[in-house]
């Protein structure tokens, strides 16, 4: 599958890969901060954003999509940055096709089976009655029945699209619901990837934990880590300047 991309800047190619329920727009600020030094390719994964939908969803498939998109763009090798689910896609690509990845940046995610944190969100999304929606405020009211956090609702509503046929989600909710266990899965590759790897952890997040170190070093023996204090899982949105500086320093040295 050829993915939708937004490309900015010039120089060494850098792929940005977003997380679950998102799109390349989620990493837009990071793309703008890094575009002065890199050719930034910001992708929408399958079943997200403006990329095509499919009933199938797995890390091998999503990594193959990224590789095929690189081929279409004439990019044999690139640095790759992935956040959350996008980080697992980046890991899969590096482990299965190491020659395609020059350096790897992984934002607040580990190469392990993840906790099922999104069941309430999936339930709330599936209970939104798209056929009767009048506006985004109506959608927000319906989401409040299952999602208390206003920031989470605002993030999800970025993917609510009004068309001539009414409202619809940009992400493929049916596929994400049915294939959720694939989202939680660990990357499906033995590795190791021996190139340079940087894990960036949100200081207040529990996605990347000390007990994951053994698996990390088995798959990524050259891995290093940085922590951005005072941030959670959305570290790149909470402290974008710090995140972009850490990323640029790693990629340029």
N, C-alpha and C positions, 0 to 999 in steps of 0.2 A: 504494500500500500504506500503510495506517495503521500506524504503528510503536508498539510498547510504550513507554510513558513512565513515569518517576517524577518527580513535580513537588513541589518544596519551596519555601518562602519566598514573599515577596511583593515587588512592585515591578516594575522594568523586566524584561521577559522575556529570559532568557539560555539558549540551547540548548547542551547539551554533547553532543559526538559522539565516541564511542570508536573504537579502532583494530581491526585485524584480529585474529580469534579471541577478541575480548573482548565486553563488554557495558557497559551504563551503569554497572554496579557498579564498573568500573575507575576511573571518575571520581567515585565516591561521596564520597571525602574532599573533593575540590574542590567538589562540590555542597554539602556541609555547611558548608564555610568561606565560600562565597559566598551562601548562602541568607539571611543576615541583611540583604543589600543588594539581592538580585535574586530574581525569580521564576525558579527554575532548572528547566528542562525537560531531563531526562537521558534520552536516547533509546537504544533498542536498534536498530541498523541491520538491514535485511533479512538473513536467514540468520545472525543472531546473537541471543543472549540469548532473550528471550521474544517476539520479533517473528516473523512468518511466514517460512517458507522459500520459495524460488523457484529455479528452474534458472537464471534470468537474473541477472547481476550486472554493473553498470557504474556509473560515476559519474553520468551523467545520470539513470539510474533511481533511484539512492540519493538524489540531491538532490531528485528529484521526490517521493520518499517523504517526505522531511523537509518539503517545502512542503505536501504534502497533509495531513500530521499537524498542521502549523501551522494550516491551514485548519480542520481538525476542532476544534482547541482555541480557535479564534477569535483567532489571533495574526497580524496582518497583517505585522508587522515585529519582528525580534528581533536582539539581539547573538548571535553564533554563535562557539563555541569548539570546535575539532576537534583531536584528537591523531592523528598518523600517518595511517592510511587515513581516519580521520574528518576530518582536516584537509583531505584532498583532496575529500571530500564537501562540506565547508564552502566550499572554494574554488569548486567547481562551482556550488553554490547562489548564491554571491555573483556569479559571472561571468555566469550564465545568467538569474538573477532578482535583480538588484541592489537592487530596491526592497524585497525581503524581508529584507535584511541591513543593520542600522544600523551595526554595527562587527564586525570579524572578528579573532579570535585564533587563530593557527595554531601548534600545539605540535610542534616538531621535525619538520617536513616541508616539502618544496619542491614547486612545481608542475611537476615534471619526471618523466620515466619513472624509476621506482625500481629499485634493484638487486634481483635475485632472491635475497633473503636467507632465504626460508622454505621452500626445497625440501626440506631435511633434516627440518624440522618436519612438513611435509605428509606426507612419506614415513613418518616415525615414527607419526604419527597414523593413517595408513591401515593400518599393520601391527598396531595394537592390535586384539585379538580381543574385541570387545564381547560376543559371545555367551557366552564362557566366563569373563568377568571375575567375580571373587568380591567384590572391594572396590576402593577407591581405591588402596590400597597395591599391589595387583596391577597396576592400570593404570600406576602410577608405575614399577614394575619393567619393564613392557613398553616404556614410553617411554624408559627409560634406554638401550635398545639403539641409539637414534639421537639422543638429546638428553642431553648431559652436564650441562648447567646445571640445577641443582635449582630455581632461581627460575623459569626458563622452564617447567619441568614443572609447578610449583605453579600458575603462572598458567593454563596450559592445563586443569589438572584442576578449576579453578573452574567450568568449563563442562561437566563430566561429571555427568550427571543419572541418578539411579536411579529407574526407573519400575516399574510392575507388570509391564511386558514386559521388564525388565532394564535394563542401562545404555545410555545414548545420549548423544551430544554435543549440547549446546544449539545450537552452530553447525552449519551445513549443510556438512559436510566434503566431500561429493560436489561440490556447487556451487563451493565455494572452491577445490578442486583443479582442476576443469575450467575455471574462470574466473579462474585466478590471474593470467594476463596482463592481465586487466582491472583487477585490484588494483594491478598495477605501473604501469599507464598514467598519463599526465598528465591533469589535468582537461580535459574535452572542451568547451572554450569559448574564444573569442578575447578577450573582455573589451574594454576593461579594467574593473575594478571600482575606482572612484575614491574610495570611502569609506575611513574610517580602518582600517588593518590593522596588527596587531602580530604579528611572528614571534618566538617564544620558542624559543631553541636550548638543548639540553643541551650544556654546555661540552665534554664528552668524546665527544659523538656525531658521527657523520659522515653523518647524514641531510640536514643543511642545510649547504651548503658555499659558499665564496666564489664559485665558478664558476657558481652558480645565480642570482647577483644580477641579471644582465641579464634573465633570464626573469621573475624576481620583479617587477622594476620595470616591465617591459612590461605585465604583467597587473595589477599593484597599485602604481600610481605613488606612492601616499601611504604605502607600507609603511615601518614602522620595525622595529627588531630589539632584542631583549634576550637576554642570555646568562646562564644560571644555572650558575655554575662548579661543578665537582665533581659533575655529573650526566651521565647517559647519555640514551638515548632515552626512558626512563621518568621523565623529569624531574619530572613532576607527582606521581609516587609517591615519588620519592627526596627531594624537598624541597617538600612540599605547601604549607607556609606561605609560602615565598618565591614559589612559582608563583601561589598565590591572590592574594597582595599585588600582584604585577606585573599580573596580570589585572584586579583591581579598580581599581587606579590608572589603568590605560589606559581602562577602560570608563566610569569616573566623571568623567574629565577631558576 
